Amino acid sequence: MHQTDSRQIQITKRSPSYWSIAFQNPPLNVMGPEFVKEFREIMTKLETDAQFKVVVFESEVEGFFLNHSDFTAKLEDLTSLPQGPTGLEAWPDILVRLTRAPFATIALTLNFILPIG
């Protein structure tokens, strides 16, 4: 098992075809510019790896899976991110790419789920 750390998202490569991705931005797992940049890089890796088949998303922050946007971040740090391959802004681009992905995505929520909002 190979593990790579980044500031807010941790990747564990359980096999060439199966990765676990853990969100770890305590205390609430909010999504700011750094989170979006990291997720976009990960998304590109997932899409371009021919062996890859399954990703399991989970949280390292107790009580929160993935929360709302980080409203304390500078808005221009998020809006200055270039549009993604779909032509959408960075975060909606990631979401659309996930829905079109040629691999399975699973959310491991461990008996809790708090909606984004």
C-alpha atoms as a printed R data frame, in Angstrom:
    type eleno elety resid chain resno       x      y       z
1   ATOM     1    CA   MET     A     1   0.000  0.000   0.000
2   ATOM     2    CA   HIS     A     2   1.465  3.378  -1.042
3   ATOM     3    CA   GLN     A     3   0.394  6.558   0.732
4   ATOM     4    CA   THR     A     4   0.924 10.187  -0.315
5   ATOM     5    CA   ASP     A     5   0.212 13.151   1.905
6   ATOM     6    CA   SER     A     6  -0.918 16.590   0.931
7   ATOM     7    CA   ARG     A     7  -2.150 19.360   3.131
8   ATOM     8    CA   GLN     A     8  -5.901 18.737   2.987
9   ATOM     9    CA   ILE     A     9  -6.371 15.514   1.056
10  ATOM    10    CA   GLN     A    10  -4.617 12.215   1.708
11  ATOM    11    CA   ILE     A    11  -4.328  9.519  -0.951
12  ATOM    12    CA   THR     A    12  -3.763  5.880  -0.108
13  ATOM    13    CA   LYS     A    13  -3.086  3.699  -3.148
14  ATOM    14    CA   ARG     A    14  -4.374  0.350  -1.932
15  ATOM    15    CA   SER     A    15  -3.633 -1.242  -5.304
16  ATOM    16    CA   PRO     A    16  -3.011  0.064  -8.841
17  ATOM    17    CA   SER     A    17  -6.769  0.004  -9.463
18  ATOM    18    CA   TYR     A    18  -8.109  1.040  -6.029
19  ATOM    19    CA   TRP     A    19  -7.386  4.293  -4.171
20  ATOM    20    CA   SER     A    20  -8.730  5.711  -0.933
21  ATOM    21    CA   ILE     A    21  -8.961  9.497  -0.690
22  ATOM    22    CA   ALA     A    22  -9.418 11.057   2.745
23  ATOM    23    CA   PHE     A    23 -10.468 14.653   3.324
24  ATOM    24    CA   GLN     A    24  -8.559 16.139   6.259
25  ATOM    25    CA   ASN     A    25  -9.152 19.843   6.671
26  ATOM    26    CA   PRO     A    26 -10.165 20.185  10.330
27  ATOM    27    CA   PRO     A    27 -12.160 21.293  12.119
28  ATOM    28    CA   LEU     A    28 -15.010 21.208   9.546
29  ATOM    29    CA   ASN     A    29 -13.582 19.933   6.221
30  ATOM    30    CA   VAL     A    30 -14.380 23.162   4.419
31  ATOM    31    CA   MET     A    31 -13.464 23.596   0.747
32  ATOM    32    CA   GLY     A    32 -11.155 26.503  -0.009
33  ATOM    33    CA   PRO     A    33  -8.792 27.310  -2.875
34  ATOM    34    CA   GLU     A    34  -6.050 24.919  -1.700
35  ATOM    35    CA   PHE     A    35  -8.527 22.059  -1.350
36  ATOM    36    CA   VAL     A    36  -9.855 22.699  -4.871
37  ATOM    37    CA   LYS     A    37  -6.309 22.831  -6.324
38  ATOM    38    CA   GLU     A    38  -5.390 19.549  -4.643
39  ATOM    39    CA   PHE     A    39  -8.620 17.857  -5.707
40  ATOM    40    CA   ARG     A    40  -8.158 19.009  -9.312
41  ATOM    41    CA   GLU     A    41  -4.656 17.492  -9.431
42  ATOM    42    CA   ILE     A    42  -5.974 14.235  -7.970
43  ATOM    43    CA   MET     A    43  -8.868 14.178 -10.438
44  ATOM    44    CA   THR     A    44  -6.443 14.485 -13.356
45  ATOM    45    CA   LYS     A    45  -4.363 11.589 -11.983
46  ATOM    46    CA   LEU     A    46  -7.478  9.431 -11.638
47  ATOM    47    CA   GLU     A    47  -8.679 10.210 -15.160
48  ATOM    48    CA   THR     A    48  -5.323  9.516 -16.822
49  ATOM    49    CA   ASP     A    49  -4.408  6.262 -15.071
50  ATOM    50    CA   ALA     A    50  -5.522  3.388 -17.310
51  ATOM    51    CA   GLN     A    51  -5.277  0.833 -14.458
52  ATOM    52    CA   PHE     A    52  -7.443  2.831 -12.080
53  ATOM    53    CA   LYS     A    53 -11.010  1.516 -11.453
54  ATOM    54    CA   VAL     A    54 -12.327  2.479  -7.958
55  ATOM    55    CA   VAL     A    55 -11.951  5.391  -5.550
56  ATOM    56    CA   VAL     A    56 -13.360  5.499  -2.023
57  ATOM    57    CA   PHE     A    57 -13.801  8.968  -0.520
58  ATOM    58    CA   GLU     A    58 -13.760  9.255   3.265
59  ATOM    59    CA   SER     A    59 -13.147 11.807   5.996
60  ATOM    60    CA   GLU     A    60 -10.446 12.002   8.638
61  ATOM    61    CA   VAL     A    61 -12.430 14.713  10.461
62  ATOM    62    CA   GLU     A    62 -14.883 13.246  12.951
63  ATOM    63    CA   GLY     A    63 -18.457 14.387  12.386
64  ATOM    64    CA   PHE     A    64 -17.889 15.951   8.955
65  ATOM    65    CA   PHE     A    65 -17.554 14.394   5.532
66  ATOM    66    CA   LEU     A    66 -17.241 17.421   3.254
67  ATOM    67    CA   ASN     A    67 -18.616 20.742   4.337
68  ATOM    68    CA   HIS     A    68 -19.335 24.087   2.682
69  ATOM    69    CA   SER     A    69 -16.967 26.562   1.055
70  ATOM    70    CA   ASP     A    70 -14.342 28.270   3.175
71  ATOM    71    CA   PHE     A    71 -15.827 31.745   3.495
72  ATOM    72    CA   THR     A    72 -12.735 33.003   5.324
73  ATOM    73    CA   ALA     A    73 -10.567 32.471   2.226
74  ATOM    74    CA   LYS     A    74 -10.010 35.275  -0.241
75  ATOM    75    CA   LEU     A    75 -12.660 34.989  -2.950
76  ATOM    76    CA   GLU     A    76 -10.155 35.956  -5.650
77  ATOM    77    CA   ASP     A    77  -7.947 33.000  -4.667
78  ATOM    78    CA   LEU     A    78 -10.778 30.713  -5.771
79  ATOM    79    CA   THR     A    79 -12.124 32.758  -8.695
80  ATOM    80    CA   SER     A    80  -8.605 33.200 -10.107
81  ATOM    81    CA   LEU     A    81  -8.207 29.448 -10.589
82  ATOM    82    CA   PRO     A    82  -8.389 28.629 -14.298
83  ATOM    83    CA   GLN     A    83 -11.413 26.865 -15.696
84  ATOM    84    CA   GLY     A    84 -11.138 23.124 -16.016
85  ATOM    85    CA   PRO     A    85 -11.378 20.913 -19.105
86  ATOM    86    CA   THR     A    86 -15.188 21.066 -19.081
87  ATOM    87    CA   GLY     A    87 -15.053 24.859 -19.439
88  ATOM    88    CA   LEU     A    88 -16.586 25.343 -15.991
89  ATOM    89    CA   GLU     A    89 -15.046 27.061 -12.989
90  ATOM    90    CA   ALA     A    90 -12.658 24.922 -10.929
91  ATOM    91    CA   TRP     A    91 -15.027 23.317  -8.367
92  ATOM    92    CA   PRO     A    92 -18.021 22.693 -10.691
93  ATOM    93    CA   ASP     A    93 -15.527 21.306 -13.212
94  ATOM    94    CA   ILE     A    94 -14.347 18.696 -10.694
95  ATOM    95    CA   LEU     A    95 -17.924 17.698  -9.875
96  ATOM    96    CA   VAL     A    96 -18.876 17.282 -13.543
97  ATOM    97    CA   ARG     A    97 -15.727 15.273 -14.217
98  ATOM    98    CA   LEU     A    98 -16.580 12.964 -11.305
99  ATOM    99    CA   THR     A    99 -20.058 12.323 -12.732
100 ATOM   100    CA   ARG     A   100 -18.537 11.439 -16.122
101 ATOM   101    CA   ALA     A   101 -15.607  9.426 -14.776
102 ATOM   102    CA   PRO     A   102 -14.936  5.958 -16.200
103 ATOM   103    CA   PHE     A   103 -14.337  4.594 -12.691
104 ATOM   104    CA   ALA     A   104 -16.496  3.840  -9.658
105 ATOM   105    CA   THR     A   105 -16.740  6.397  -6.847
106 ATOM   106    CA   ILE     A   106 -17.815  5.425  -3.335
107 ATOM   107    CA   ALA     A   107 -18.420  7.693  -0.320
108 ATOM   108    CA   LEU     A   108 -17.609  6.026   2.995
109 ATOM   109    CA   THR     A   109 -19.630  8.125   5.431
110 ATOM   110    CA   LEU     A   110 -19.524  5.974   8.607
111 ATOM   111    CA   ASN     A   111 -23.044  6.667   9.872
112 ATOM   112    CA   PHE     A   112 -23.006 10.414   9.350
113 ATOM   113    CA   ILE     A   113 -23.610 12.775   6.507
114 ATOM   114    CA   LEU     A   114 -23.875 16.525   6.661
115 ATOM   115    CA   PRO     A   115 -24.870 18.248   3.437
116 ATOM   116    CA   ILE     A   116 -22.909 20.999   1.792
117 ATOM   117    CA   GLY     A   117 -24.582 24.298   2.443
